[in-house]
């Protein structure tokens, strides 16, 4: 891929997200699943998180999210630094991309989702771009990614406690009036790029036999600016 089209870039600007189907091949995502399941079987890794402790039955605790694998796992660093990803992120950020974070979500059958949020309510740098690679089919039944199109134009919004019976994270964004959520169906290898201020998240995996594994990267522009969030607009501002 040499570049994104003008219409793809404009959709990202207008809606706050863009889907590129089949960016990774079926063989590549199968290899990624094998790799990360082997890493998970090795035991705890730095920064593991299964979510809030008030629901011990959540299988996310058995398969906690990995974070910043690129710091200690060469394949993760290579996957996050692929030329096609850097071309796309350069177009969307309108700047040279800098890898800020990687994550791997397992979301086994019965696993909780994540309260709807804005990524800059966690990472205080702008512009920030998220990339979500589906490693297997992601649909409503398994708790697909859900977005509020155009919500990045609201700026950062207040945070509030989440319902931890359905969210492994303890906080969520206060939804603006008239917000409409849209689920994004993704096949293995499809890529979802999204603005750091778009409201997004997921609901629980309601199946008994399907996982929703995904590889996530966050990039900032080389000229991104750090900022101090207004009180009440960062997840750290919620009562512990």
C-alpha positions, 0 to 999 in steps of 0.5 A: 500500500502506497497511500490511502485515498482522499475519500478514506482520509476524509471518512476518518476525518468526518466519522473518526474511524476507518476500516481497511479489510484484510490488511493482515492475511488469514495466515498472519492472524492465525500465526499471531493467535498461536504466538500470543496463546503461547506467551499467555501460557508462559505465565504473567507478563508486565502490565497484565490486567484482567480488569476490576476484581469485583467479578472473580468469575470473569474469564478475562482474569484467566486470560488477562490483557497484555500491554506494551508487548513491543517492549519485550517481544520482537514479533509484536514490535515487528507487527506494529511497525509494518510498512503498510500500517505506518503508511496508513497512520502517516496519512491519518495523523498527517505526521510521522507516526510514533508507536506509543502502545501495544495491547493484546486482548483475548476476550474468551467466552463469557469475558466482560467488555470495556466501558465506552471511553475515549483513548485520550482519557487514558493517554494524554497526547494529541493527536492519538490514533488507535489501530484494532486488528481482528484476529478472528471474527468480531461481531455482536455476539462476541462483543465487537468494537462499538463506536459513536461516529463523529464523537471525536468532534465533541472533544474530551468528555467527563468520565464516570464509573462503569457498570463492572458487571459488563465492563472489565474497566471501572470507568467510562465516558459520559455519553453526550445527548443524541449519541448513537452507537454502531457496532463494527463487524470485522473479519480476521485480518481486518483493521479498524483505525480510530481517532483518540477522541472517538467514543468506543468500547465493547460489550461482553462476549455472550458466546460459550465457544468463541473468542474475540482476540485482537491486536491493538496499537496506539500511535501518536504523531511525531509532533504530538503534544502532551496535555494536562486533562481537565479535572473529571476528564481522565480515568485517573480522576475517578474514585479508586 
